[in-house]
Amino acid sequence: MDRLTGVYNRETMLSILFRETDRVQRMKSSLCVILFDIDTSATGTCVSPGCLRRAALPCRGAHLAPVGQFTTCWRASSDES
């Protein structure tokens, strides 16, 4: 889990994406990934940790309405190695 936002981190994201990619190939199904790039640089629109936490709120458990069979949210932070 990402400590700042409370959503999954990059490591979990990659694990789930690999698993789901394998699953959709086996089932001849489809997979949709939606990526939001939230700029946190000094020149961007979201410059504080509070902004990232607020941006993640709709993605967290109780606030996320299911889409299809599986819906999840991750934060792939540039500060992760």
DRENROFI-801587 format. One record per residue (C-alpha): residue number from 1; residue in one letter; x, y, z. Coordinates in Angstrom, 3 decimals. Example, Ala and Ser with C-alpha at 12.3 -4.5 7.8 and 13.67 -1.06 7.14 Angstrom:
> i,aa,X,Y,Z
> 1,A,12.300,-4.500,7.800
> 2,S,13.670,-1.060,7.140
***
This chain:
> i,aa,X,Y,Z
> 1,M,0.000,0.000,0.000
> 2,D,1.107,3.511,-0.718
> 3,R,1.498,5.227,2.657
> 4,L,0.566,8.657,1.357
> 5,T,-2.676,7.829,-0.441
> 6,G,-3.816,4.480,0.983
> 7,V,-4.120,2.888,-2.479
> 8,Y,-1.988,0.098,-3.957
> 9,N,1.634,0.889,-4.818
> 10,R,3.636,0.220,-7.996
> 11,E,4.787,-3.261,-6.922
> 12,T,1.203,-4.388,-6.343
> 13,M,0.097,-2.699,-9.552
> 14,L,2.594,-4.667,-11.634
> 15,S,1.658,-7.936,-9.945
> 16,I,-2.060,-7.397,-10.605
> 17,L,-1.484,-6.242,-14.191
> 18,F,0.588,-9.343,-15.023
> 19,R,-2.035,-11.609,-13.434
> 20,E,-4.939,-9.888,-15.203
> 21,T,-3.127,-9.847,-18.543
> 22,D,-2.625,-13.602,-18.289
> 23,R,-6.275,-14.076,-17.319
> 24,V,-7.714,-12.064,-20.217
> 25,Q,-5.457,-13.857,-22.691
> 26,R,-6.633,-17.258,-21.415
> 27,M,-10.282,-16.210,-21.458
> 28,K,-9.989,-14.287,-24.733
> 29,S,-11.436,-11.306,-22.928
> 30,S,-10.427,-7.650,-22.675
> 31,L,-8.695,-5.426,-20.172
> 32,C,-9.047,-1.678,-19.717
> 33,V,-6.454,0.420,-17.901
> 34,I,-7.072,4.107,-17.269
> 35,L,-4.082,6.228,-16.322
> 36,F,-4.269,9.640,-14.683
> 37,D,-1.050,11.648,-14.542
> 38,I,-1.226,14.034,-11.614
> 39,D,1.624,16.498,-11.877
> 40,T,3.129,17.283,-8.495
> 41,S,5.962,19.543,-9.621
> 42,A,6.214,23.156,-8.526
> 43,T,4.803,24.211,-11.888
> 44,G,1.964,21.658,-11.823
> 45,T,-1.543,21.964,-10.515
> 46,C,-1.210,19.509,-7.633
> 47,V,1.687,20.574,-5.456
> 48,S,0.968,19.104,-2.023
> 49,P,0.656,15.655,-0.418
> 50,G,-2.879,16.678,0.581
> 51,C,-3.738,17.106,-3.087
> 52,L,-2.579,13.547,-3.853
> 53,R,-4.603,12.187,-0.927
> 54,R,-7.721,14.001,-2.169
> 55,A,-7.139,12.748,-5.726
> 56,A,-6.970,9.151,-4.419
> 57,L,-10.178,9.353,-2.358
> 58,P,-12.577,8.284,-5.145
> 59,C,-10.363,5.252,-5.792
> 60,R,-10.447,3.917,-2.251
> 61,G,-12.747,1.059,-1.253
> 62,A,-16.095,2.524,-0.214
> 63,H,-16.005,5.350,-2.744
> 64,L,-15.331,3.189,-5.799
> 65,A,-18.324,1.817,-7.683
> 66,P,-17.528,-1.503,-9.384
> 67,V,-16.968,-1.370,-13.118
> 68,G,-17.168,-4.773,-14.765
> 69,Q,-15.845,-7.624,-12.659
> 70,F,-12.685,-6.070,-11.243
> 71,T,-11.780,-2.499,-10.393
> 72,T,-8.772,-1.230,-8.471
> 73,C,-6.564,1.818,-8.129
> 74,W,-2.816,2.314,-7.779
> 75,R,-0.289,5.062,-7.259
> 76,A,2.840,4.609,-9.356
> 77,S,5.027,7.228,-7.748
> 78,S,8.203,8.572,-9.297
> 79,D,9.836,8.456,-5.842
> 80,E,9.682,4.620,-5.818
> 81,S,12.745,2.778,-7.064
***
